[in-house]
Amino acid sequence: MTASNTTDSTAFDITDWLGEWESFEHYIDSDDAAIQQTWEAAEQAVLANPKMAPMAARGIRTFWSMACSTTSPENIIHIGYWRVNEPAAESGSTDDAALAIEWFAEDDTSLDTYEYTIDHVIEHGLEGFPTFVFHTTDPAAEDSPFRWLLAINPLPSRKAFAEGGLLSHLHFQYANDLHTLVATDEATGVETLRNPRWYATMCANEGTVEDRCAIIRALHHLQ
């Protein structure tokens, strides 16, 4: 469902990740008139395309609600927001920690904060993009559903918005055990997603309603 891919999908640049992120579920569930009108236009466009029409058979927002759900079998709480920071130098975690993520519920309750390292990269993961496999070694995460995180680089670069581009957004999946998310072919070592239809998504929490509408239009190739 990625609306733009104008960034280097393999290099990790923490400046593209830092800051506040909100769930794309907010776009789907919004009662703002402009956003609702944009969804209506998107649905009509999808229905007019025979190849895509089945997506909107029960309503286009219903489709994306299923695909972009932030809940999982291990976590029934919808993820409303992320706050991404640099790893704390005094945290005592591994020296190669890439970033720290605070996970928030919809009511702004902080669920967990973990520092993550990049374990490796799956060459063809979410949306076929190189996908970072993040892992926290925090002992407190032993039973947490956020222990492992798969995520693509933010698209476009977060810098693009200031230059008139789209809001940055990324897809992710999470679980307590990596094998819950990824299957590995024993013969070739190739990793594939166990649930490639799960597109949980975060969008940069900035801009206006119109900027959010632009994401929806780009997603459905509307002018």
C-alpha positions as a printed NumPy array, in Angstrom:
array([[  0.   ,   0.   ,   0.   ],
       [  3.037,   2.254,  -0.066],
       [  2.19 ,   5.619,  -1.585],
       [  5.755,   6.626,  -2.462],
       [  9.125,   4.943,  -2.719],
       [ 11.421,   7.898,  -3.292],
       [ 14.087,   7.002,  -0.755],
       [ 16.998,   4.633,  -0.34 ],
       [ 15.288,   1.513,   0.983],
       [ 18.452,  -0.143,   2.282],
       [ 20.345,   2.563,   4.219],
       [ 19.354,   3.274,   7.815],
       [ 19.252,   7.002,   8.621],
       [ 17.929,   7.648,  12.106],
       [ 16.948,  11.215,  11.215],
       [ 14.186,   9.772,   9.032],
       [ 12.78 ,   7.892,  12.029],
       [ 13.012,  10.405,  14.86 ],
       [  9.868,  12.057,  16.16 ],
       [  6.172,  11.374,  16.536],
       [  4.248,   8.892,  14.396],
       [  0.523,   8.148,  14.275],
       [ -1.264,   5.041,  13.128],
       [ -2.807,   5.037,   9.657],
       [ -5.891,   3.662,  11.43 ],
       [ -6.549,   7.293,  12.414],
       [ -6.956,   8.136,   8.736],
       [ -9.278,   5.189,   8.195],
       [-11.488,   5.987,  11.2  ],
       [-11.444,   9.775,  10.869],
       [-14.764,  11.632,  10.905],
       [-13.201,  14.74 ,   9.34 ],
       [-15.308,  15.788,   6.352],
       [-12.355,  16.315,   3.99 ],
       [-10.85 ,  12.928,   4.831],
       [-14.208,  11.201,   4.432],
       [-14.695,  12.855,   1.02 ],
       [-11.229,  11.681,  -0.013],
       [-12.07 ,   8.118,   1.017],
       [-15.307,   8.305,  -0.984],
       [-13.384,   9.408,  -4.072],
       [-10.87 ,   6.62 ,  -3.483],
       [-13.62 ,   4.031,  -3.216],
       [-15.213,   5.153,  -6.477],
       [-11.84 ,   4.979,  -8.216],
       [-11.225,   1.465,  -6.934],
       [-14.704,   0.27 ,  -7.888],
       [-14.186,   1.633, -11.412],
       [-11.123,  -0.583, -11.859],
       [-12.182,  -4.208, -12.453],
       [ -8.861,  -5.534, -11.157],
       [ -9.095,  -3.565,  -7.916],
       [-12.858,  -3.532,  -7.375],
       [-12.866,  -6.568,  -5.036],
       [-10.886,  -4.473,  -2.535],
       [-13.916,  -2.228,  -2.09 ],
       [-16.572,  -4.936,  -2.109],
       [-17.295,  -4.234,   1.566],
       [-16.064,  -0.659,   1.457],
       [-12.517,   0.518,   0.862],
       [-12.042,   1.6  ,   4.465],
       [-13.144,  -1.831,   5.656],
       [-10.439,  -3.359,   3.478],
       [ -7.711,  -1.097,   4.846],
       [ -8.955,  -1.55 ,   8.409],
       [ -8.263,  -5.256,   8.069],
       [ -4.924,  -4.831,   6.292],
       [ -3.57 ,  -2.034,   8.49 ],
       [ -4.721,  -3.238,  11.886],
       [ -2.178,  -2.496,  14.598],
       [ -3.409,  -5.348,  16.794],
       [ -1.994,  -8.857,  16.694],
       [ -2.786, -12.277,  18.203],
       [ -0.381, -11.341,  21.003],
       [ -1.669,  -7.794,  21.48 ],
       [ -5.344,  -6.772,  21.373],
       [ -4.611,  -3.101,  22.087],
       [ -4.588,  -0.796,  19.062],
       [ -1.312,   1.087,  18.691],
       [ -2.152,   4.759,  18.372],
       [  1.283,   6.356,  18.25 ],
       [  5.029,   5.886,  18.291],
       [  7.634,   8.224,  19.709],
       [ 11.037,   7.468,  18.207],
       [ 14.203,   8.707,  19.885],
       [ 17.914,   8.091,  19.675],
       [ 19.187,   5.387,  22.03 ],
       [ 20.123,   6.712,  25.446],
       [ 23.894,   6.723,  25.909],
       [ 23.546,   5.893,  29.594],
       [ 20.965,   3.133,  29.12 ],
       [ 23.446,   0.295,  29.461],
       [ 22.088,  -1.404,  26.354],
       [ 24.21 ,  -2.688,  23.504],
       [ 26.454,  -0.116,  21.842],
       [ 24.944,  -0.698,  18.41 ],
       [ 21.355,   0.16 ,  19.339],
       [ 19.736,   1.839,  16.34 ],
       [ 16.766,   3.618,  17.895],
       [ 14.349,   3.705,  20.811],
       [ 10.582,   3.4  ,  20.337],
       [  7.901,   4.244,  22.866],
       [  4.649,   2.492,  22.009],
       [  1.391,   4.276,  22.863],
       [ -2.194,   3.046,  22.982],
       [ -4.996,   5.111,  21.464],
       [ -5.675,   6.782,  24.818],
       [ -2.046,   7.988,  24.944],
       [ -1.12 ,   5.386,  27.557],
       [  2.535,   4.439,  27.206],
       [  2.68 ,   0.69 ,  26.673],
       [  6.419,   0.041,  26.471],
       [  9.696,   1.729,  25.556],
       [ 12.507,  -0.342,  24.09 ],
       [ 15.814,   0.253,  22.387],
       [ 16.209,  -1.782,  19.211],
       [ 19.215,  -3.002,  17.289],
       [ 19.123,  -4.033,  13.627],
       [ 19.457,  -7.804,  13.658],
       [ 19.513,  -8.12 ,   9.865],
       [ 17.598,  -7.09 ,   6.735],
       [ 15.101,  -9.197,   4.809],
       [ 15.747,  -8.522,   1.138],
       [ 12.11 ,  -8.774,   0.039],
       [  9.821,  -8.12 ,   2.973],
       [  6.919,  -5.742,   3.439],
       [  5.637,  -4.585,   0.039],
       [  8.654,  -6.343,  -1.462],
       [ 10.981,  -3.722,   0.047],
       [ 14.113,  -4.471,   2.067],
       [ 12.807,  -4.757,   5.612],
       [ 14.763,  -4.105,   8.79 ],
       [ 14.515,  -6.777,  11.463],
       [ 14.781,  -4.923,  14.777],
       [ 15.302,  -6.722,  18.069],
       [ 15.417,  -5.562,  21.674],
       [ 17.546,  -7.384,  24.222],
       [ 15.88 ,  -5.578,  27.124],
       [ 15.101,  -8.244,  29.762],
       [ 11.76 ,  -6.516,  30.373],
       [ 10.736,  -7.458,  26.82 ],
       [ 11.03 , -11.198,  27.366],
       [  7.246, -11.6  ,  27.227],
       [  6.46 ,  -8.432,  25.265],
       [  4.701,  -8.563,  21.877],
       [  7.056,  -5.742,  20.808],
       [ 10.264,  -7.737,  21.259],
       [ 10.785,  -8.153,  17.49 ],
       [  9.875,  -5.477,  14.959],
       [  9.887,  -5.584,  11.17 ],
       [  9.779,  -2.218,   9.407],
       [ 10.663,  -0.672,   6.084],
       [ 12.432,   2.661,   5.803],
       [ 10.082,   5.659,   6.018],
       [  8.784,   6.587,   2.564],
       [  9.455,   9.174,   1.341],
       [ 12.339,  10.475,   3.428],
       [ 10.983,  12.526,   6.307],
       [ 12.872,  15.481,   4.862],
       [ 10.65 ,  15.434,   1.753],
       [  7.61 ,  16.869,   3.534],
       [  9.364,  20.161,   4.253],
       [ 10.097,  20.387,   0.535],
       [  6.462,  19.906,  -0.526],
       [  6.419,  16.103,  -0.609],
       [  4.127,  13.581,   1.028],
       [  4.078,  12.87 ,   4.72 ],
       [  6.515,  10.11 ,   5.523],
       [  5.018,   6.712,   6.33 ],
       [  6.21 ,   3.175,   6.96 ],
       [  4.864,  -0.364,   7.309],
       [  5.635,  -2.612,  10.232],
       [  4.887,  -5.916,  11.943],
       [  5.772,  -7.048,  15.441],
       [  5.804, -10.137,  17.657],
       [  7.51 , -11.675,  20.659],
       [  9.249, -14.311,  18.541],
       [ 10.759, -13.696,  15.105],
       [  9.487, -17.051,  13.851],
       [  5.963, -15.758,  14.372],
       [  6.66 , -13.202,  11.648],
       [  9.166, -14.863,   9.338],
       [  9.547, -18.281,   7.739],
       [ 12.971, -19.431,   6.538],
       [ 13.496, -21.898,   3.7  ],
       [ 15.915, -24.488,   5.097],
       [ 17.439, -25.208,   1.689],
       [ 18.013, -21.65 ,   0.494],
       [ 17.928, -19.609,   3.692],
       [ 15.478, -17.204,   2.031],
       [ 13.142, -15.494,   4.509],
       [  9.509, -14.746,   3.706],
       [  6.772, -13.073,   5.71 ],
       [  4.258, -15.422,   7.265],
       [  1.536, -12.808,   6.89 ],
       [  2.369, -10.639,   3.853],
       [ -1.117,  -9.085,   3.888],
       [ -0.567,  -7.359,   7.222],
       [  0.34 ,  -3.717,   6.524],
       [  0.287,  -2.04 ,   9.927],
       [  1.364,   1.521,   9.122],
       [  2.659,   4.605,  10.868],
       [  2.563,   8.112,   9.377],
       [  4.584,  11.131,  10.439],
       [  2.47 ,  13.024,  12.961],
       [  2.725,  16.481,  11.434],
       [  1.055,  18.6  ,   8.785],
       [ -2.608,  19.319,   8.152],
       [ -5.758,  17.432,   7.243],
       [ -5.   ,  18.16 ,   3.596],
       [ -1.596,  16.518,   3.97 ],
       [ -3.339,  13.409,   5.297],
       [ -5.772,  13.494,   2.382],
       [ -2.783,  13.618,   0.045],
       [ -1.577,  10.288,   1.456],
       [ -4.949,   8.682,   0.758],
       [ -5.032,  10.111,  -2.766],
       [ -1.525,   8.932,  -3.531],
       [ -2.332,   5.483,  -2.189],
       [ -5.182,   5.178,  -4.69 ],
       [ -3.439,   7.048,  -7.538],
       [ -5.87 ,   9.97 ,  -7.45 ],
       [ -4.956,  13.408,  -8.746]])
